[in-house]
Amino acid sequence: MGCQPLLIADRLGHEKIQTTLNTYSHLYPNKQAEVAAQLENVMNGTTVSNGSQIAGVANL
């Protein structure tokens, strides 16, 4: 949904972001491939899926 992990951790009341990531990261196994593709697009100067360039990576 584009939410920052730190905001999710705060909302859930987790003191450490690592708790959130360790607990919920298994729910998103394809995110690694998506991030890799977006970073590759940025490095190549091509457009990422949301129509922006570097700005799209900041919303991960």
C-alpha distance matrix in Angstrom:
0.0 3.8 5.7 9.1 10.8 13.8 12.3 11.1 14.6 16.3 14.8 16.0 19.2 19.4 22.0 21.0 17.6 19.2 19.4 15.6 15.3 18.3 17.3 13.8 13.6 15.5 12.7 11.2 14.5 13.5 11.5 15.0 16.1 13.2 13.9 17.6 17.5 15.8 18.4 21.1 20.4 20.6 23.8 25.3 24.5 22.8 19.8 16.3 14.3 13.0 16.6 17.0 18.6 18.2 15.8 13.0 13.6 13.4 9.7 8.9
3.8 0.0 3.8 6.5 9.1 11.8 10.8 10.6 13.9 15.4 14.8 16.4 19.2 19.0 21.1 19.7 16.2 18.1 18.9 15.4 14.7 18.2 17.8 14.6 13.9 16.4 14.3 12.2 15.2 14.0 11.1 14.1 15.4 12.3 12.0 15.8 16.0 13.7 15.8 18.9 18.2 17.8 21.0 22.8 21.9 20.6 17.8 14.4 13.2 11.6 15.0 14.6 15.9 14.9 12.5 10.0 10.3 9.7 6.0 5.6
5.7 3.8 0.0 3.8 6.4 8.5 7.0 7.1 10.4 11.7 11.1 13.0 15.5 15.5 17.6 16.6 13.3 15.7 16.3 12.8 12.8 16.4 16.0 13.2 13.2 16.2 14.4 13.0 16.3 15.9 12.9 15.6 17.6 15.0 14.2 18.0 18.7 16.5 18.0 21.4 21.0 20.3 23.2 25.4 24.6 23.7 21.0 17.8 16.9 15.2 18.4 17.5 18.5 17.0 14.4 12.6 12.3 10.7 7.5 7.2
9.1 6.5 3.8 0.0 3.8 5.4 5.4 6.6 8.9 10.2 10.9 12.7 14.5 13.9 15.3 13.9 10.5 13.1 14.3 11.3 11.2 14.9 15.2 13.1 12.7 16.2 15.2 13.8 16.7 16.6 13.2 15.1 17.6 15.4 13.7 17.3 18.7 16.4 17.1 20.7 20.8 19.6 22.2 24.8 24.1 23.8 21.6 18.5 18.3 16.8 19.8 18.3 18.5 16.3 14.1 12.9 11.6 9.5 7.5 6.7
10.8 9.1 6.4 3.8 0.0 3.8 5.4 5.0 6.1 8.6 9.8 10.5 12.2 10.9 12.5 10.6 7.1 9.4 10.5 7.5 7.5 11.3 11.7 10.0 9.9 13.6 13.2 12.4 15.2 16.0 12.8 14.4 17.5 16.0 14.3 17.6 19.6 17.9 18.3 21.9 22.6 21.5 23.8 26.5 26.3 26.1 24.2 20.9 20.7 19.7 22.8 21.4 21.4 19.0 17.3 15.9 14.0 12.3 10.8 8.9
13.8 11.8 8.5 5.4 3.8 0.0 3.8 5.4 5.1 6.2 8.6 9.9 10.6 9.4 10.1 8.8 6.0 9.5 10.7 8.5 9.5 12.9 13.5 12.7 13.0 16.8 16.7 16.1 18.8 19.7 16.4 17.7 20.9 19.4 17.3 20.5 22.6 20.6 20.6 24.3 25.0 23.5 25.6 28.6 28.2 28.3 26.4 23.4 23.5 22.2 25.0 23.2 23.1 20.4 18.5 17.8 15.9 13.4 12.5 11.5
12.3 10.8 7.0 5.4 5.4 3.8 0.0 3.8 5.4 5.1 6.1 8.6 9.8 10.1 11.5 11.3 9.1 12.5 12.9 10.2 11.8 15.2 14.9 13.7 14.6 18.1 17.2 16.9 20.1 20.8 17.7 19.6 22.5 20.5 18.9 22.4 24.0 21.8 22.3 26.0 26.2 24.8 27.3 30.1 29.3 29.1 26.8 23.8 23.4 21.7 24.6 23.0 23.5 21.2 18.7 17.9 16.8 14.2 12.4 12.2
11.1 10.6 7.1 6.6 5.0 5.4 3.8 0.0 3.8 5.4 5.0 6.1 8.5 8.6 11.2 10.9 8.5 11.4 10.8 7.6 9.7 12.8 11.8 10.4 11.9 15.2 14.1 14.4 17.7 18.9 16.2 18.4 21.4 19.7 18.6 22.1 23.8 22.0 22.9 26.4 26.8 25.9 28.4 31.0 30.5 30.0 27.7 24.3 23.5 22.2 25.4 24.4 24.9 22.9 20.6 19.2 18.0 16.0 13.8 12.7
14.6 13.9 10.4 8.9 6.1 5.1 5.4 3.8 0.0 3.8 5.5 5.2 6.1 5.1 7.5 7.3 5.6 8.6 7.8 5.6 8.4 11.0 10.4 10.3 12.0 15.4 15.1 15.8 18.8 20.4 17.8 19.5 22.8 21.6 20.2 23.4 25.5 24.0 24.3 27.9 28.7 27.6 29.7 32.6 32.4 32.2 30.2 26.9 26.4 25.3 28.4 27.1 27.3 24.8 22.9 21.7 20.0 17.9 16.3 14.9
16.3 15.4 11.7 10.2 8.6 6.2 5.1 5.4 3.8 0.0 3.8 5.4 5.1 5.9 7.4 8.7 8.1 11.6 10.9 9.2 12.1 14.7 14.0 13.9 15.8 19.1 18.6 19.2 22.4 23.8 21.0 22.7 25.9 24.5 22.9 26.2 28.2 26.2 26.6 30.2 30.8 29.4 31.7 34.6 34.0 33.9 31.8 28.7 28.3 26.6 29.6 28.1 28.5 26.0 23.7 22.9 21.6 19.0 17.5 16.8
14.8 14.8 11.1 10.9 9.8 8.6 6.1 5.0 5.5 3.8 0.0 3.8 5.5 7.7 10.3 11.7 10.9 14.0 12.6 10.3 13.4 15.8 14.2 13.7 16.0 19.0 17.8 18.8 22.2 23.6 21.1 23.4 26.3 24.6 23.6 27.1 28.8 26.9 27.8 31.3 31.5 30.5 33.0 35.7 35.0 34.5 32.1 28.8 27.9 26.2 29.3 28.3 29.1 27.0 24.4 23.3 22.4 20.1 17.9 17.4
16.0 16.4 13.0 12.7 10.5 9.9 8.6 6.1 5.2 5.4 3.8 0.0 3.8 5.6 9.1 10.5 10.1 12.4 10.1 8.2 11.7 13.4 11.4 11.4 14.4 16.9 16.1 17.7 21.0 22.9 20.8 23.0 26.1 24.9 24.0 27.4 29.3 27.8 28.6 32.1 32.7 31.9 34.2 36.9 36.6 36.0 33.7 30.3 29.3 28.0 31.3 30.4 31.1 29.0 26.7 25.3 24.1 22.1 19.9 18.7
19.2 19.2 15.5 14.5 12.2 10.6 9.8 8.5 6.1 5.1 5.5 3.8 0.0 3.8 6.3 8.9 9.8 12.3 10.1 9.4 13.1 14.4 13.0 13.9 16.7 19.4 19.1 20.6 23.7 25.7 23.4 25.2 28.5 27.5 26.2 29.4 31.6 30.0 30.5 34.0 34.8 33.7 35.8 38.7 38.4 38.2 36.0 32.7 32.1 30.7 33.9 32.6 33.0 30.6 28.4 27.4 25.9 23.7 21.9 20.9
19.4 19.0 15.5 13.9 10.9 9.4 10.1 8.6 5.1 5.9 7.7 5.6 3.8 0.0 3.8 5.5 6.7 8.7 6.5 6.7 10.2 11.3 10.5 12.0 14.4 17.2 17.6 19.0 21.7 23.9 21.7 23.0 26.5 25.8 24.3 27.3 29.8 28.5 28.6 32.0 33.2 32.1 33.9 37.0 37.0 36.9 35.0 31.7 31.3 30.3 33.5 32.1 32.1 29.5 27.8 26.6 24.7 22.7 21.3 19.8
22.0 21.1 17.6 15.3 12.5 10.1 11.5 11.2 7.5 7.4 10.3 9.1 6.3 3.8 0.0 3.8 6.8 8.8 7.7 9.1 11.9 12.9 13.1 14.9 16.7 19.7 20.5 21.6 24.0 26.2 23.7 24.5 28.1 27.6 25.7 28.4 31.1 29.7 29.3 32.8 34.1 32.7 34.3 37.6 37.6 37.9 36.3 33.1 33.1 32.1 35.0 33.3 33.0 30.1 28.5 27.8 25.6 23.3 22.6 21.2
21.0 19.7 16.6 13.9 10.6 8.8 11.3 10.9 7.3 8.7 11.7 10.5 8.9 5.5 3.8 0.0 3.8 5.3 5.6 7.3 9.2 10.3 11.4 13.2 14.3 17.4 18.7 19.4 21.4 23.5 21.0 21.4 25.1 24.8 22.7 25.2 28.1 26.9 26.3 29.7 31.2 29.9 31.2 34.5 34.8 35.2 33.9 30.7 31.0 30.2 33.1 31.3 30.7 27.7 26.5 25.7 23.2 21.2 20.8 19.0
17.6 16.2 13.3 10.5 7.1 6.0 9.1 8.5 5.6 8.1 10.9 10.1 9.8 6.7 6.8 3.8 0.0 3.8 5.3 5.2 6.3 8.6 9.9 10.8 11.3 14.8 15.9 16.1 18.2 20.1 17.3 17.9 21.5 21.1 19.0 21.6 24.4 23.2 22.7 26.2 27.6 26.4 27.9 31.1 31.3 31.6 30.2 27.0 27.2 26.6 29.5 27.8 27.2 24.4 23.2 22.1 19.6 17.9 17.3 15.3
19.2 18.1 15.7 13.1 9.4 9.5 12.5 11.4 8.6 11.6 14.0 12.4 12.3 8.7 8.8 5.3 3.8 0.0 3.8 5.4 5.0 5.9 8.3 10.0 10.0 13.0 14.9 15.4 16.8 19.1 16.8 16.8 20.6 20.8 18.8 21.0 24.1 23.4 22.8 26.0 27.8 26.9 28.0 31.2 31.9 32.1 31.1 27.8 28.0 27.9 30.9 29.3 28.4 25.7 25.0 23.7 20.8 19.7 19.2 16.6
19.4 18.9 16.3 14.3 10.5 10.7 12.9 10.8 7.8 10.9 12.6 10.1 10.1 6.5 7.7 5.6 5.3 3.8 0.0 3.8 5.5 5.2 6.0 8.6 10.0 12.5 14.1 15.5 17.2 20.0 18.1 18.7 22.3 22.5 21.1 23.4 26.3 25.7 25.6 28.7 30.4 29.7 31.1 34.1 34.7 34.6 33.3 29.9 29.7 29.4 32.7 31.4 30.9 28.3 27.3 25.8 23.2 22.1 21.1 18.5
15.6 15.4 12.8 11.3 7.5 8.5 10.2 7.6 5.6 9.2 10.3 8.2 9.4 6.7 9.1 7.3 5.2 5.4 3.8 0.0 3.8 5.5 5.2 6.0 7.7 10.8 11.5 12.7 15.1 17.5 15.4 16.6 20.2 19.9 18.7 21.5 24.0 23.2 23.5 26.7 28.1 27.5 29.2 32.1 32.5 32.1 30.5 27.0 26.5 26.1 29.5 28.4 28.2 25.9 24.6 22.8 20.6 19.5 18.1 15.6
15.3 14.7 12.8 11.2 7.5 9.5 11.8 9.7 8.4 12.1 13.4 11.7 13.1 10.2 11.9 9.2 6.3 5.0 5.5 3.8 0.0 3.8 5.5 5.5 5.1 8.5 10.0 10.5 12.2 14.6 12.5 13.2 16.9 17.0 15.7 18.1 20.9 20.5 20.5 23.5 25.2 24.8 26.3 29.1 29.8 29.5 28.2 24.7 24.4 24.5 27.8 26.7 26.2 23.9 23.1 21.1 18.6 18.0 16.9 13.9
18.3 18.2 16.4 14.9 11.3 12.9 15.2 12.8 11.0 14.7 15.8 13.4 14.4 11.3 12.9 10.3 8.6 5.9 5.2 5.5 3.8 0.0 3.8 5.9 6.0 7.9 10.3 11.6 12.7 15.7 14.4 14.7 18.3 19.1 18.1 20.1 23.0 23.1 23.1 25.8 27.8 27.6 28.8 31.5 32.6 32.2 31.1 27.6 27.3 27.7 30.9 30.0 29.4 27.2 26.6 24.5 21.9 21.6 20.5 17.3
17.3 17.8 16.0 15.2 11.7 13.5 14.9 11.8 10.4 14.0 14.2 11.4 13.0 10.5 13.1 11.4 9.9 8.3 6.0 5.2 5.5 3.8 0.0 3.8 6.2 7.4 8.9 11.2 13.0 16.2 15.2 16.4 19.7 20.1 19.7 22.0 24.5 24.5 25.1 27.8 29.4 29.5 31.0 33.5 34.4 33.7 32.2 28.5 27.7 27.9 31.4 30.8 30.6 28.7 27.7 25.4 23.3 22.9 21.2 18.2
13.8 14.6 13.2 13.1 10.0 12.7 13.7 10.4 10.3 13.9 13.7 11.4 13.9 12.0 14.9 13.2 10.8 10.0 8.6 6.0 5.5 5.9 3.8 0.0 3.8 5.5 5.7 7.9 10.3 13.2 12.2 14.0 17.0 17.1 17.0 19.6 21.8 21.7 22.7 25.3 26.7 26.9 28.7 31.1 31.8 30.8 29.1 25.4 24.3 24.5 28.1 27.7 27.8 26.2 25.1 22.5 20.6 20.5 18.5 15.4
13.6 13.9 13.2 12.7 9.9 13.0 14.6 11.9 12.0 15.8 16.0 14.4 16.7 14.4 16.7 14.3 11.3 10.0 10.0 7.7 5.1 6.0 6.2 3.8 0.0 3.8 5.3 5.7 7.4 10.2 9.1 10.3 13.5 13.9 13.7 16.1 18.4 18.6 19.4 21.9 23.5 23.9 25.5 27.8 28.7 27.8 26.4 22.8 22.0 22.6 26.0 25.6 25.3 23.7 23.1 20.4 18.2 18.6 16.9 13.5
15.5 16.4 16.2 16.2 13.6 16.8 18.1 15.2 15.4 19.1 19.0 16.9 19.4 17.2 19.7 17.4 14.8 13.0 12.5 10.8 8.5 7.9 7.4 5.5 3.8 0.0 3.8 5.4 5.9 9.5 9.9 11.0 13.7 14.7 15.3 17.2 19.3 20.2 21.2 23.2 24.9 25.8 27.2 29.2 30.4 29.3 27.9 24.2 23.2 24.2 27.7 27.7 27.5 26.2 25.8 22.8 20.8 21.6 19.9 16.3
12.7 14.3 14.4 15.2 13.2 16.7 17.2 14.1 15.1 18.6 17.8 16.1 19.1 17.6 20.5 18.7 15.9 14.9 14.1 11.5 10.0 10.3 8.9 5.7 5.3 3.8 0.0 3.8 6.2 9.0 9.5 11.8 13.9 14.2 15.3 17.7 19.2 19.7 21.4 23.4 24.6 25.6 27.5 29.2 30.1 28.6 26.8 23.1 21.5 22.3 25.9 26.2 26.5 25.6 24.8 21.6 20.2 21.0 18.6 15.4
11.2 12.2 13.0 13.8 12.4 16.1 16.9 14.4 15.8 19.2 18.8 17.7 20.6 19.0 21.6 19.4 16.1 15.4 15.5 12.7 10.5 11.6 11.2 7.9 5.7 5.4 3.8 0.0 3.8 5.6 5.7 8.4 10.3 10.3 11.6 14.0 15.3 16.0 17.7 19.7 20.8 21.9 23.8 25.4 26.3 24.8 23.1 19.4 18.0 19.0 22.6 22.8 23.0 22.2 21.6 18.3 16.8 18.1 15.9 12.5
14.5 15.2 16.3 16.7 15.2 18.8 20.1 17.7 18.8 22.4 22.2 21.0 23.7 21.7 24.0 21.4 18.2 16.8 17.2 15.1 12.2 12.7 13.0 10.3 7.4 5.9 6.2 3.8 0.0 3.8 5.6 6.8 8.3 9.7 11.2 12.6 14.2 15.7 17.1 18.5 20.1 21.6 23.0 24.5 25.9 24.4 23.2 19.7 18.6 20.3 23.6 23.8 23.6 22.9 22.9 19.6 17.8 19.6 18.0 14.4
13.5 14.0 15.9 16.6 16.0 19.7 20.8 18.9 20.4 23.8 23.6 22.9 25.7 23.9 26.2 23.5 20.1 19.1 20.0 17.5 14.6 15.7 16.2 13.2 10.2 9.5 9.0 5.6 3.8 0.0 3.8 5.5 5.5 6.4 8.8 10.2 11.0 12.6 14.5 15.6 16.9 18.7 20.3 21.4 22.7 21.0 19.8 16.2 15.0 17.1 20.2 20.7 20.5 20.3 20.5 17.0 15.6 17.9 16.3 12.9
11.5 11.1 12.9 13.2 12.8 16.4 17.7 16.2 17.8 21.0 21.1 20.8 23.4 21.7 23.7 21.0 17.3 16.8 18.1 15.4 12.5 14.4 15.2 12.2 9.1 9.9 9.5 5.7 5.6 3.8 0.0 3.8 5.4 4.9 6.0 8.5 9.8 10.4 12.1 14.0 15.2 16.4 18.2 19.8 20.8 19.4 18.1 14.4 13.7 15.2 18.4 18.4 18.0 17.3 17.3 14.0 12.3 14.3 12.8 9.3
15.0 14.1 15.6 15.1 14.4 17.7 19.6 18.4 19.5 22.7 23.4 23.0 25.2 23.0 24.5 21.4 17.9 16.8 18.7 16.6 13.2 14.7 16.4 14.0 10.3 11.0 11.8 8.4 6.8 5.5 3.8 0.0 3.8 5.5 5.2 6.1 8.6 10.0 10.6 12.2 14.2 15.4 16.4 18.2 19.8 18.9 18.3 15.0 15.2 17.1 19.8 19.4 18.2 17.3 18.0 15.1 12.7 15.0 14.5 10.9
16.1 15.4 17.6 17.6 17.5 20.9 22.5 21.4 22.8 25.9 26.3 26.1 28.5 26.5 28.1 25.1 21.5 20.6 22.3 20.2 16.9 18.3 19.7 17.0 13.5 13.7 13.9 10.3 8.3 5.5 5.4 3.8 0.0 3.8 5.5 5.1 6.2 8.6 9.9 10.5 12.3 14.3 15.3 16.4 18.2 16.8 16.4 13.3 13.2 15.9 18.3 18.3 17.3 17.0 18.2 15.0 13.1 16.1 15.6 12.5
13.2 12.3 15.0 15.4 16.0 19.4 20.5 19.7 21.6 24.5 24.6 24.9 27.5 25.8 27.6 24.8 21.1 20.8 22.5 19.9 17.0 19.1 20.1 17.1 13.9 14.7 14.2 10.3 9.7 6.4 4.9 5.5 3.8 0.0 3.8 5.5 5.2 6.2 8.6 9.9 10.6 12.4 14.3 15.3 16.4 14.7 13.6 10.1 9.8 12.1 14.8 14.9 14.3 14.3 15.0 11.5 10.2 13.3 12.4 9.6
13.9 12.0 14.2 13.7 14.3 17.3 18.9 18.6 20.2 22.9 23.6 24.0 26.2 24.3 25.7 22.7 19.0 18.8 21.1 18.7 15.7 18.1 19.7 17.0 13.7 15.3 15.3 11.6 11.2 8.8 6.0 5.2 5.5 3.8 0.0 3.8 5.4 5.1 6.1 8.5 9.8 10.5 12.2 14.1 15.1 14.3 13.5 10.3 11.1 12.9 15.2 14.3 13.0 12.1 13.1 10.2 7.8 10.7 10.7 7.8
17.6 15.8 18.0 17.3 17.6 20.5 22.4 22.1 23.4 26.2 27.1 27.4 29.4 27.3 28.4 25.2 21.6 21.0 23.4 21.5 18.1 20.1 22.0 19.6 16.1 17.2 17.7 14.0 12.6 10.2 8.5 6.1 5.1 5.5 3.8 0.0 3.8 5.5 5.2 6.1 8.6 9.9 10.5 12.2 14.1 13.5 13.7 11.2 12.6 15.0 16.7 15.8 13.9 13.2 15.1 12.6 10.2 13.4 14.1 11.4
17.5 16.0 18.7 18.7 19.6 22.6 24.0 23.8 25.5 28.2 28.8 29.3 31.6 29.8 31.1 28.1 24.4 24.1 26.3 24.0 20.9 23.0 24.5 21.8 18.4 19.3 19.2 15.3 14.2 11.0 9.8 8.6 6.2 5.2 5.4 3.8 0.0 3.8 5.5 5.1 6.2 8.7 9.9 10.5 12.1 10.7 10.7 8.3 9.6 12.5 13.9 13.7 12.1 12.4 14.4 11.6 10.2 13.9 14.3 12.2
15.8 13.7 16.5 16.4 17.9 20.6 21.8 22.0 24.0 26.2 26.9 27.8 30.0 28.5 29.7 26.9 23.2 23.4 25.7 23.2 20.5 23.1 24.5 21.7 18.6 20.2 19.7 16.0 15.7 12.6 10.4 10.0 8.6 6.2 5.1 5.5 3.8 0.0 3.8 5.4 5.0 6.3 8.7 9.8 10.4 9.2 8.6 5.8 7.9 10.0 11.2 10.4 8.7 8.8 10.6 7.9 6.7 10.4 11.0 9.7
18.4 15.8 18.0 17.1 18.3 20.6 22.3 22.9 24.3 26.6 27.8 28.6 30.5 28.6 29.3 26.3 22.7 22.8 25.6 23.5 20.5 23.1 25.1 22.7 19.4 21.2 21.4 17.7 17.1 14.5 12.1 10.6 9.9 8.6 6.1 5.2 5.5 3.8 0.0 3.8 5.3 5.0 6.2 8.6 9.7 10.0 10.4 8.7 11.4 13.2 13.9 12.2 9.6 8.5 11.1 9.6 7.2 10.5 12.2 10.8
21.1 18.9 21.4 20.7 21.9 24.3 26.0 26.4 27.9 30.2 31.3 32.1 34.0 32.0 32.8 29.7 26.2 26.0 28.7 26.7 23.5 25.8 27.8 25.3 21.9 23.2 23.4 19.7 18.5 15.6 14.0 12.2 10.5 9.9 8.5 6.1 5.1 5.4 3.8 0.0 3.8 5.4 5.1 6.1 8.5 8.5 10.1 9.1 12.0 14.5 14.7 13.5 10.8 10.7 13.8 12.2 10.5 14.1 15.6 14.3
20.4 18.2 21.0 20.8 22.6 25.0 26.2 26.8 28.7 30.8 31.5 32.7 34.8 33.2 34.1 31.2 27.6 27.8 30.4 28.1 25.2 27.8 29.4 26.7 23.5 24.9 24.6 20.8 20.1 16.9 15.2 14.2 12.3 10.6 9.8 8.6 6.2 5.0 5.3 3.8 0.0 3.8 5.5 5.1 5.9 4.9 6.3 6.0 9.3 11.6 11.3 10.3 7.7 8.9 11.8 10.3 9.8 13.4 14.7 14.2
20.6 17.8 20.3 19.6 21.5 23.5 24.8 25.9 27.6 29.4 30.5 31.9 33.7 32.1 32.7 29.9 26.4 26.9 29.7 27.5 24.8 27.6 29.5 26.9 23.9 25.8 25.6 21.9 21.6 18.7 16.4 15.4 14.3 12.4 10.5 9.9 8.7 6.3 5.0 5.4 3.8 0.0 3.8 5.4 5.0 6.1 7.2 7.3 11.0 12.3 11.6 9.5 6.0 5.9 9.4 9.0 8.1 11.2 13.3 13.3
23.8 21.0 23.2 22.2 23.8 25.6 27.3 28.4 29.7 31.7 33.0 34.2 35.8 33.9 34.3 31.2 27.9 28.0 31.1 29.2 26.3 28.8 31.0 28.7 25.5 27.2 27.5 23.8 23.0 20.3 18.2 16.4 15.3 14.3 12.2 10.5 9.9 8.7 6.2 5.1 5.5 3.8 0.0 3.8 5.5 7.8 10.2 10.7 14.3 15.9 15.2 13.1 9.5 9.1 12.8 12.7 11.2 14.1 16.6 16.2
25.3 22.8 25.4 24.8 26.5 28.6 30.1 31.0 32.6 34.6 35.7 36.9 38.7 37.0 37.6 34.5 31.1 31.2 34.1 32.1 29.1 31.5 33.5 31.1 27.8 29.2 29.2 25.4 24.5 21.4 19.8 18.2 16.4 15.3 14.1 12.2 10.5 9.8 8.6 6.1 5.1 5.4 3.8 0.0 3.8 5.5 8.8 10.3 13.8 15.9 14.6 13.1 10.0 10.9 14.5 14.1 13.5 16.6 18.7 18.4
24.5 21.9 24.6 24.1 26.3 28.2 29.3 30.5 32.4 34.0 35.0 36.6 38.4 37.0 37.6 34.8 31.3 31.9 34.7 32.5 29.8 32.6 34.4 31.8 28.7 30.4 30.1 26.3 25.9 22.7 20.8 19.8 18.2 16.4 15.1 14.1 12.1 10.4 9.7 8.5 5.9 5.0 5.5 3.8 0.0 3.8 6.7 9.1 12.8 14.1 12.1 10.4 7.2 8.8 12.1 12.4 12.6 15.3 17.4 17.9
22.8 20.6 23.7 23.8 26.1 28.3 29.1 30.0 32.2 33.9 34.5 36.0 38.2 36.9 37.9 35.2 31.6 32.1 34.6 32.1 29.5 32.2 33.7 30.8 27.8 29.3 28.6 24.8 24.4 21.0 19.4 18.9 16.8 14.7 14.3 13.5 10.7 9.2 10.0 8.5 4.9 6.1 7.8 5.5 3.8 0.0 3.8 6.6 9.8 11.6 9.6 9.0 6.9 9.6 12.3 11.6 12.5 15.6 16.9 17.3
19.8 17.8 21.0 21.6 24.2 26.4 26.8 27.7 30.2 31.8 32.1 33.7 36.0 35.0 36.3 33.9 30.2 31.1 33.3 30.5 28.2 31.1 32.2 29.1 26.4 27.9 26.8 23.1 23.2 19.8 18.1 18.3 16.4 13.6 13.5 13.7 10.7 8.6 10.4 10.1 6.3 7.2 10.2 8.8 6.7 3.8 0.0 3.8 6.6 7.9 5.9 5.8 5.1 8.6 10.2 9.1 10.9 13.9 14.5 15.3
16.3 14.4 17.8 18.5 20.9 23.4 23.8 24.3 26.9 28.7 28.8 30.3 32.7 31.7 33.1 30.7 27.0 27.8 29.9 27.0 24.7 27.6 28.5 25.4 22.8 24.2 23.1 19.4 19.7 16.2 14.4 15.0 13.3 10.1 10.3 11.2 8.3 5.8 8.7 9.1 6.0 7.3 10.7 10.3 9.1 6.6 3.8 0.0 3.8 5.7 5.7 5.9 5.8 8.2 9.2 6.8 8.4 11.7 11.7 12.0
14.3 13.2 16.9 18.3 20.7 23.5 23.4 23.5 26.4 28.3 27.9 29.3 32.1 31.3 33.1 31.0 27.2 28.0 29.7 26.5 24.4 27.3 27.7 24.3 22.0 23.2 21.5 18.0 18.6 15.0 13.7 15.2 13.2 9.8 11.1 12.6 9.6 7.9 11.4 12.0 9.3 11.0 14.3 13.8 12.8 9.8 6.6 3.8 0.0 3.8 5.5 7.5 8.9 11.2 11.2 8.1 10.2 13.2 12.1 12.2
13.0 11.6 15.2 16.8 19.7 22.2 21.7 22.2 25.3 26.6 26.2 28.0 30.7 30.3 32.1 30.2 26.6 27.9 29.4 26.1 24.5 27.7 27.9 24.5 22.6 24.2 22.3 19.0 20.3 17.1 15.2 17.1 15.9 12.1 12.9 15.0 12.5 10.0 13.2 14.5 11.6 12.3 15.9 15.9 14.1 11.6 7.9 5.7 3.8 0.0 3.8 5.7 8.4 10.6 9.3 6.6 9.8 11.8 10.2 11.5
16.6 15.0 18.4 19.8 22.8 25.0 24.6 25.4 28.4 29.6 29.3 31.3 33.9 33.5 35.0 33.1 29.5 30.9 32.7 29.5 27.8 30.9 31.4 28.1 26.0 27.7 25.9 22.6 23.6 20.2 18.4 19.8 18.3 14.8 15.2 16.7 13.9 11.2 13.9 14.7 11.3 11.6 15.2 14.6 12.1 9.6 5.9 5.7 5.5 3.8 0.0 3.8 6.9 10.0 9.4 7.9 11.3 13.3 12.6 14.3
17.0 14.6 17.5 18.3 21.4 23.2 23.0 24.4 27.1 28.1 28.3 30.4 32.6 32.1 33.3 31.3 27.8 29.3 31.4 28.4 26.7 30.0 30.8 27.7 25.6 27.7 26.2 22.8 23.8 20.7 18.4 19.4 18.3 14.9 14.3 15.8 13.7 10.4 12.2 13.5 10.3 9.5 13.1 13.1 10.4 9.0 5.8 5.9 7.5 5.7 3.8 0.0 3.8 6.6 6.0 5.6 8.9 10.5 10.8 12.9
18.6 15.9 18.5 18.5 21.4 23.1 23.5 24.9 27.3 28.5 29.1 31.1 33.0 32.1 33.0 30.7 27.2 28.4 30.9 28.2 26.2 29.4 30.6 27.8 25.3 27.5 26.5 23.0 23.6 20.5 18.0 18.2 17.3 14.3 13.0 13.9 12.1 8.7 9.6 10.8 7.7 6.0 9.5 10.0 7.2 6.9 5.1 5.8 8.9 8.4 6.9 3.8 0.0 3.8 5.5 5.9 7.7 9.8 11.2 12.8
18.2 14.9 17.0 16.3 19.0 20.4 21.2 22.9 24.8 26.0 27.0 29.0 30.6 29.5 30.1 27.7 24.4 25.7 28.3 25.9 23.9 27.2 28.7 26.2 23.7 26.2 25.6 22.2 22.9 20.3 17.3 17.3 17.0 14.3 12.1 13.2 12.4 8.8 8.5 10.7 8.9 5.9 9.1 10.9 8.8 9.6 8.6 8.2 11.2 10.6 10.0 6.6 3.8 0.0 3.8 5.4 5.5 7.0 9.5 11.0
15.8 12.5 14.4 14.1 17.3 18.5 18.7 20.6 22.9 23.7 24.4 26.7 28.4 27.8 28.5 26.5 23.2 25.0 27.3 24.6 23.1 26.6 27.7 25.1 23.1 25.8 24.8 21.6 22.9 20.5 17.3 18.0 18.2 15.0 13.1 15.1 14.4 10.6 11.1 13.8 11.8 9.4 12.8 14.5 12.1 12.3 10.2 9.2 11.2 9.3 9.4 6.0 5.5 3.8 0.0 3.8 5.5 5.3 7.0 9.7
13.0 10.0 12.6 12.9 15.9 17.8 17.9 19.2 21.7 22.9 23.3 25.3 27.4 26.6 27.8 25.7 22.1 23.7 25.8 22.8 21.1 24.5 25.4 22.5 20.4 22.8 21.6 18.3 19.6 17.0 14.0 15.1 15.0 11.5 10.2 12.6 11.6 7.9 9.6 12.2 10.3 9.0 12.7 14.1 12.4 11.6 9.1 6.8 8.1 6.6 7.9 5.6 5.9 5.4 3.8 0.0 3.8 5.5 5.5 7.3
13.6 10.3 12.3 11.6 14.0 15.9 16.8 18.0 20.0 21.6 22.4 24.1 25.9 24.7 25.6 23.2 19.6 20.8 23.2 20.6 18.6 21.9 23.3 20.6 18.2 20.8 20.2 16.8 17.8 15.6 12.3 12.7 13.1 10.2 7.8 10.2 10.2 6.7 7.2 10.5 9.8 8.1 11.2 13.5 12.6 12.5 10.9 8.4 10.2 9.8 11.3 8.9 7.7 5.5 5.5 3.8 0.0 3.8 5.4 5.6
13.4 9.7 10.7 9.5 12.3 13.4 14.2 16.0 17.9 19.0 20.1 22.1 23.7 22.7 23.3 21.2 17.9 19.7 22.1 19.5 18.0 21.6 22.9 20.5 18.6 21.6 21.0 18.1 19.6 17.9 14.3 15.0 16.1 13.3 10.7 13.4 13.9 10.4 10.5 14.1 13.4 11.2 14.1 16.6 15.3 15.6 13.9 11.7 13.2 11.8 13.3 10.5 9.8 7.0 5.3 5.5 3.8 0.0 3.8 5.6
9.7 6.0 7.5 7.5 10.8 12.5 12.4 13.8 16.3 17.5 17.9 19.9 21.9 21.3 22.6 20.8 17.3 19.2 21.1 18.1 16.9 20.5 21.2 18.5 16.9 19.9 18.6 15.9 18.0 16.3 12.8 14.5 15.6 12.4 10.7 14.1 14.3 11.0 12.2 15.6 14.7 13.3 16.6 18.7 17.4 16.9 14.5 11.7 12.1 10.2 12.6 10.8 11.2 9.5 7.0 5.5 5.4 3.8 0.0 3.8
8.9 5.6 7.2 6.7 8.9 11.5 12.2 12.7 14.9 16.8 17.4 18.7 20.9 19.8 21.2 19.0 15.3 16.6 18.5 15.6 13.9 17.3 18.2 15.4 13.5 16.3 15.4 12.5 14.4 12.9 9.3 10.9 12.5 9.6 7.8 11.4 12.2 9.7 10.8 14.3 14.2 13.3 16.2 18.4 17.9 17.3 15.3 12.0 12.2 11.5 14.3 12.9 12.8 11.0 9.7 7.3 5.6 5.6 3.8 0.0
